[in-house]
Amino acid sequence: MNITRVILLIFILFIASSQASANEDAEVLESYAEKLDDVGKYEDAGRLYDKIALHYENESDWENASGYYLLAAENFKNVEMYKTVGASYINAGNCYYTIHDCDNASKYYLLGAESYKKSDPGYDDEWIEKKNNQCKEGVLMRGLAMFGILFGMIKFASKAAFGLGFANVGRREILAVADFYFLIAFLMSFFISMMRETLYEFINILFSFGMAFGVFQFILAFLLLTLGFYTLKKWKEKKNVSKKTFLLMILPCPVSLVTIFMTCAFFIITGMEAIKVGILVGGIFSLSIIGITMLIQRSKLDKTPSNLGAVMIFFGMLYLLSIIFIPAYLAVYDMNIVVEGFSGKNMMSGYLLAAFLIFIGFIYGQIINKRMT
């Protein structure tokens, strides 16, 4: 077991123990609430259930939070505190809304509105339809976002995988790199969960370093191009330096780190537990690295230093081009975006550019191979 796995195991045990102690406190409050319910002190029991629900809501445990809000509503109903009943039902609906369970969200919003109307017949419940529509739109956008996130993670994982694959390293080195990326995602997810109240402020600060990201990206692109040509030159002189130069390929770039951070933040904001987020994001990254590396190593492609150099040059050019798009990408965070649909004509130029770059890369690879043979 390497040092990365030892650190990861210790970290998981620490998080599990801290969460267990917090849940034990909630269980103590639950036992008090049950006793109050048994002796007919429904208002006190309801308020205690509300407090327990708020605890789980702060922990982003939306399933338990909604359950305790519903218990609070039932207790308040016994003493005909209809406004409080309505508030608890709506809080439960908000929990389901957060996890995009639109049916249950709508159900408890309607129950909450009915309770409010018992004490206030003029209560306006038109907001429920708007909220339901937003929930359905959110489900669609979440699916699109998850697809984009998955594609982005695989794209950044492929840089490390191509470096490992064409350097033809052993299984131990591959697993070490995969574990390293898994640990980064896991630590980030825990860090984000700890700073939940200041998360948006931190993201604003993060995106204010747009110029710095561009500089780091340029340096990485320059180094990839330089070492790529250096690897080709040395191999032409019958010297293999790929075991050293490939190390630049496995280093995480600034944009890939931001991608991991924003991915973890996205899932945590939508209600997923930090441990699950770390396992999911880290798992996708590490499994992508292992899977792509194995495919390259088992393919019929020549794993020569010349091909590694060509791959490094390709990624260097890709990163160099991405610097042009980083300012626009960072500015998107401050924009109010309305998705009305996509035009095939508007997307055609992007497809043609991608096809052109792939074609140029193929021709370049063929020329390099002919020169080396």
C-alpha distance (Angstrom), angle and dihedral (degrees) to the residues before:
residue distance angle dihedral
M1 . . .
N2 3.83 . .
I3 3.79 126.2 .
T4 3.84 93.2 -101.1
R5 3.79 92.1 59.6
V6 3.82 91.9 46.2
I7 3.83 91.0 53.1
L8 3.80 90.6 46.5
L9 3.81 92.9 50.2
I10 3.82 92.5 49.5
F11 3.80 90.2 48.2
I12 3.82 93.0 50.9
L13 3.81 91.3 49.7
F14 3.82 90.6 50.1
I15 3.82 93.1 51.0
A16 3.80 92.5 44.7
S17 3.82 92.0 51.5
S18 3.83 93.2 48.4
Q19 3.81 91.9 48.8
A20 3.80 91.3 46.3
S21 3.81 91.7 55.4
A22 3.81 91.2 49.6
N23 3.80 91.4 49.5
E24 3.81 90.6 49.2
D25 3.82 89.2 58.7
A26 3.81 89.7 51.5
E27 3.82 90.6 50.0
V28 3.82 90.4 53.7
L29 3.82 90.1 53.2
E30 3.79 89.7 47.6
S31 3.81 91.6 55.5
Y32 3.82 89.5 52.4
A33 3.80 90.6 49.1
E34 3.80 91.4 51.3
K35 3.81 90.8 51.6
L36 3.81 90.9 50.2
D37 3.80 89.1 49.5
D38 3.83 91.0 50.9
V39 3.82 93.2 53.7
G40 3.82 93.2 46.4
K41 3.82 99.4 -106.3
Y42 3.77 91.2 134.9
E43 3.81 98.3 160.8
D44 3.81 92.7 54.1
A45 3.81 90.8 44.2
G46 3.81 90.4 50.0
R47 3.78 93.1 51.2
L48 3.79 90.5 48.9
Y49 3.81 91.3 50.0
D50 3.81 88.1 50.3
K51 3.80 88.9 53.2
I52 3.82 91.6 50.0
A53 3.81 90.1 48.2
L54 3.80 90.7 52.2
H55 3.81 89.5 52.0
Y56 3.80 91.5 55.4
E57 3.80 90.6 42.7
N58 3.80 90.0 56.7
E59 3.80 87.4 50.5
S60 3.84 89.3 51.1
D61 3.81 89.1 -120.4
W62 3.80 92.1 141.5
E63 3.80 96.0 172.2
N64 3.82 94.2 58.5
A65 3.81 91.7 38.1
S66 3.81 92.7 55.7
G67 3.82 91.3 45.6
Y68 3.81 93.4 54.7
Y69 3.81 92.5 44.6
L70 3.81 87.4 55.9
L71 3.83 90.9 49.7
A72 3.80 88.3 50.9
A73 3.81 90.4 50.8
E74 3.81 91.9 51.9
N75 3.81 91.7 51.6
F76 3.80 93.4 47.1
K77 3.80 88.6 49.1
N78 3.81 89.9 59.3
V79 3.82 90.2 62.5
E80 3.83 93.6 38.5
M81 3.82 95.0 -116.2
Y82 3.79 90.6 152.6
K83 3.80 98.6 171.0
T84 3.79 89.9 54.1
V85 3.81 89.8 44.1
G86 3.79 89.1 53.7
A87 3.81 92.2 48.3
S88 3.83 91.6 51.6
Y89 3.81 92.5 48.3
I90 3.80 91.1 49.3
N91 3.81 90.7 48.2
A92 3.81 88.4 53.3
G93 3.80 88.6 49.1
N94 3.79 90.0 51.9
C95 3.81 89.7 54.5
Y96 3.80 91.0 54.4
Y97 3.80 90.1 43.4
T98 3.81 89.9 56.0
I99 3.82 91.6 56.1
H100 3.83 90.4 42.7
D101 3.81 95.3 -114.0
C102 3.80 91.5 146.9
D103 3.83 97.3 175.7
N104 3.80 95.0 56.7
A105 3.81 91.6 39.3
S106 3.82 90.3 55.3
K107 3.81 91.7 44.9
Y108 3.80 94.9 55.4
Y109 3.80 94.0 39.4
L110 3.82 87.8 57.9
L111 3.81 92.0 46.5
G112 3.80 89.3 49.7
A113 3.81 91.4 50.3
E114 3.83 90.8 49.4
S115 3.81 90.3 52.6
Y116 3.80 92.3 49.1
K117 3.80 90.5 50.5
K118 3.81 90.7 57.0
S119 3.79 89.0 66.7
D120 3.80 97.4 26.1
P121 3.85 113.7 31.0
G122 3.80 90.8 -173.7
Y123 3.81 93.8 59.6
D124 3.84 110.6 140.0
D125 3.81 112.1 -133.0
E126 3.83 98.3 172.9
W127 3.79 88.9 110.9
I128 3.83 90.2 72.0
E129 3.81 94.4 69.9
K130 3.80 90.9 49.0
K131 3.80 90.4 48.5
N132 3.82 91.6 49.9
N133 3.80 91.3 51.6
Q134 3.80 90.4 49.5
C135 3.81 89.7 50.7
K136 3.81 92.4 52.8
E137 3.79 91.2 47.0
G138 3.80 88.4 48.8
V139 3.81 91.2 55.0
L140 3.82 90.2 54.7
M141 3.79 94.3 45.1
R142 3.80 91.6 45.8
G143 3.80 90.0 55.0
L144 3.80 91.5 49.9
A145 3.81 91.4 45.6
M146 3.80 92.5 50.0
F147 3.80 90.4 50.4
G148 3.80 90.5 50.4
I149 3.79 91.9 46.1
L150 3.79 91.8 49.8
F151 3.80 91.4 49.3
G152 3.82 91.3 47.5
M153 3.81 93.5 50.7
I154 3.80 92.3 48.7
K155 3.82 89.7 48.6
F156 3.80 93.1 54.7
A157 3.81 92.5 40.6
S158 3.81 88.9 54.8
K159 3.83 91.3 66.1
A160 3.80 91.5 62.0
A161 3.81 91.2 39.2
F162 3.82 94.0 52.8
G163 3.78 89.9 48.5
L164 3.79 92.0 50.9
G165 3.79 93.5 42.2
F166 3.80 98.6 50.1
A167 3.81 92.9 39.5
N168 3.81 85.4 57.2
V169 3.81 94.7 -140.2
G170 3.80 125.5 172.3
R171 3.79 130.3 -91.8
R172 3.81 93.2 -101.9
E173 3.82 92.5 58.0
I174 3.81 91.3 47.0
L175 3.80 92.2 52.1
A176 3.82 91.2 46.0
V177 3.83 91.9 55.7
A178 3.82 91.7 44.5
D179 3.82 90.5 50.3
F180 3.80 90.1 48.8
Y181 3.82 92.4 56.5
F182 3.81 90.5 43.7
L183 3.82 89.7 54.2
I184 3.83 91.9 49.4
A185 3.82 91.7 54.0
F186 3.80 92.6 44.4
L187 3.81 93.8 50.3
M188 3.80 91.4 46.3
S189 3.81 92.9 51.6
F190 3.80 91.1 51.9
F191 3.81 91.2 46.0
I192 3.81 91.0 51.6
S193 3.80 92.2 49.0
M194 3.82 89.9 52.6
M195 3.81 93.1 51.9
R196 3.81 97.2 42.8
E197 3.83 94.4 131.1
T198 3.81 93.0 52.5
L199 3.82 97.5 33.9
Y200 3.80 97.4 110.0
E201 3.79 91.4 46.4
F202 3.82 89.9 51.4
I203 3.82 91.2 48.8
N204 3.81 89.4 52.5
I205 3.81 89.4 51.9
L206 3.81 90.7 46.2
F207 3.79 92.8 53.4
S208 3.80 91.0 48.0
F209 3.84 87.8 70.3
G210 3.80 91.8 68.9
M211 3.81 93.6 127.9
A212 3.81 91.5 50.1
F213 3.81 90.8 52.8
G214 3.79 88.7 51.6
V215 3.81 92.0 51.3
F216 3.83 93.2 48.5
Q217 3.79 90.2 46.3
F218 3.81 91.0 51.0
I219 3.81 91.4 49.9
L220 3.81 91.1 50.2
A221 3.82 91.8 46.9
F222 3.81 91.0 49.2
L223 3.82 91.9 49.3
L224 3.82 92.2 47.8
L225 3.81 91.3 51.2
T226 3.80 92.7 44.8
L227 3.80 96.1 47.3
G228 3.80 90.8 41.2
F229 3.81 91.9 57.6
Y230 3.82 89.4 40.6
T231 3.82 90.7 54.5
L232 3.82 90.4 50.0
K233 3.80 92.4 47.4
K234 3.80 94.2 49.3
W235 3.80 92.8 46.8
K236 3.81 88.8 52.3
E237 3.81 85.2 56.4
K238 3.85 87.8 51.0
K239 3.82 92.6 -107.4
N240 3.80 120.6 128.8
V241 3.81 113.2 -147.5
S242 3.81 95.7 153.8
K243 3.83 93.3 108.5
K244 3.80 87.9 65.9
T245 3.79 104.6 32.9
F246 3.82 94.3 49.2
L247 3.83 89.0 67.6
L248 3.81 89.1 79.3
M249 3.81 88.7 60.9
I250 3.80 93.8 59.1
L251 3.81 95.8 49.2
P252 3.82 112.5 102.9
C253 3.80 112.6 -114.6
P254 3.84 122.1 -139.3
V255 3.81 93.1 -105.6
S256 3.81 92.4 50.8
L257 3.82 89.7 51.5
V258 3.81 90.3 50.3
T259 3.82 88.7 48.4
I260 3.81 91.2 53.2
F261 3.81 90.9 46.7
M262 3.82 94.9 48.5
T263 3.81 91.2 45.0
C264 3.81 91.8 53.3
A265 3.82 90.3 44.9
F266 3.82 91.1 50.5
F267 3.80 93.9 53.8
I268 3.81 94.3 42.7
I269 3.81 91.6 49.7
T270 3.82 89.6 51.9
G271 3.80 89.7 56.5
M272 3.81 107.3 -93.9
E273 3.81 118.1 141.2
A274 3.81 117.1 -106.3
I275 3.81 94.2 -118.8
K276 3.81 91.8 51.1
V277 3.82 90.8 47.1
G278 3.80 91.8 51.0
I279 3.80 91.9 49.0
L280 3.82 92.7 45.6
V281 3.80 99.1 45.9
G282 3.80 94.8 36.1
G283 3.80 90.1 45.1
I284 3.81 93.5 52.5
F285 3.80 91.4 47.9
S286 3.79 96.3 45.8
L287 3.82 95.7 40.9
S288 3.81 90.1 48.4
I289 3.80 89.7 53.4
I290 3.81 92.6 47.9
G291 3.81 94.3 43.1
I292 3.83 97.3 47.2
T293 3.81 91.7 43.3
M294 3.81 92.0 51.9
L295 3.80 91.2 48.0
I296 3.80 91.3 52.0
Q297 3.80 93.5 46.3
R298 3.82 92.5 48.7
S299 3.79 94.0 44.0
K300 3.80 124.5 95.4
L301 3.80 91.5 -112.9
D302 3.79 114.6 123.3
K303 3.80 107.8 -108.5
T304 3.77 93.1 -152.6
P305 3.81 126.9 144.0
S306 3.81 88.4 -112.1
N307 3.80 90.9 60.7
L308 3.80 90.5 45.6
G309 3.79 89.0 52.6
A310 3.81 90.4 49.7
V311 3.83 90.3 50.4
M312 3.80 90.9 50.0
I313 3.80 90.4 50.7
F314 3.81 90.3 49.0
F315 3.81 92.6 52.5
G316 3.80 90.2 43.4
M317 3.81 90.0 55.6
L318 3.80 90.6 44.1
Y319 3.80 91.8 52.6
L320 3.79 91.2 44.4
L321 3.81 90.5 54.5
S322 3.80 91.2 45.7
I323 3.82 90.0 62.2
I324 3.80 87.3 69.8
F325 3.80 90.4 57.7
I326 3.83 99.1 40.8
P327 3.85 95.5 83.4
A328 3.80 90.8 50.9
Y329 3.81 91.1 44.7
L330 3.79 92.4 51.8
A331 3.81 92.5 46.2
V332 3.82 90.2 57.7
Y333 3.80 88.7 73.8
D334 3.82 90.8 67.7
M335 3.81 95.4 46.4
N336 3.79 129.3 97.2
I337 3.80 100.8 -131.1
V338 3.78 124.4 -162.4
V339 3.81 115.7 -170.6
E340 3.80 110.0 -147.2
G341 3.77 100.0 159.3
F342 3.79 141.3 -67.8
S343 3.78 127.5 -91.7
G344 3.78 117.7 -141.4
K345 3.82 90.4 -148.6
N346 3.81 91.6 55.9
M347 3.82 91.5 50.2
M348 3.83 95.0 46.3
S349 3.81 94.2 80.4
G350 3.81 90.1 55.5
Y351 3.81 92.2 50.4
L352 3.83 91.2 48.5
L353 3.81 91.5 50.0
A354 3.82 91.6 49.6
A355 3.82 91.3 48.2
F356 3.81 90.6 48.7
L357 3.81 92.8 51.4
I358 3.81 91.4 48.2
F359 3.81 90.0 49.8
I360 3.82 92.3 49.8
G361 3.81 90.5 48.4
F362 3.82 91.1 50.9
I363 3.81 93.3 49.6
Y364 3.81 90.9 46.6
G365 3.80 90.8 51.2
Q366 3.80 91.5 51.1
I367 3.81 91.8 50.3
I368 3.82 91.7 49.8
N369 3.82 91.9 49.1
K370 3.81 92.5 50.0
R371 3.80 91.3 50.7
M372 3.79 92.2 50.3
T373 3.82 94.5 48.9
